[in-house]
Amino acid sequence: MAAFEEGIGFLLADVSRLMRRSFEQKITGSDLTLSQARALARVARQEGCRQVELAEQLEIKPITLARLLDQLERSELVERRPDPEDRRAHRVYLRDDAERALGDIRAADARLHAEALQGLDQDEVDALASALRKLRANLSSH
């Protein structure tokens, strides 16, 4: 049996931590933090989503998201608009300058993946992605 620290949970946690750190290094030159980049990328995928839904998807507290959105608004990357169906809620939209920042995120992500997947052939990459999707599905159902 492999050492406890080499178990799948520890390996996934280590790889995740190292990928976050590498992403932060690769996005230097941009004013975005990793948290801001995650929020902006999620808004790009689901533009017009409610702020509370965005917090749930990012698995952060609404107050934490509010601070991130304040920063992204000051950088003119997103804007919050009142939800026409619920006057207490806001929906989040991209601003024109967001495309530049999203390009920085995509470039850092591409460099990260090239580094992380170095030495793996396409079959190994496909098998890894398939296994991770199965793990996610298994854990999401609980």
Buried (B, 14 or more C-beta within 10 A) or exposed (E): EEEEEEEEEEEEEEEEEEBEEBBBEBBEEBEBEBBBBBBBBBBBEEEEBBBBBBBEBBEBEEEEBBEBBEBBBEBEBBBBEEBEEEEEBBBBBBBEEBEEBBEBBEBBBEBBBEEBEEEEEEEEEEEEEEEEEEEEEEEEEE
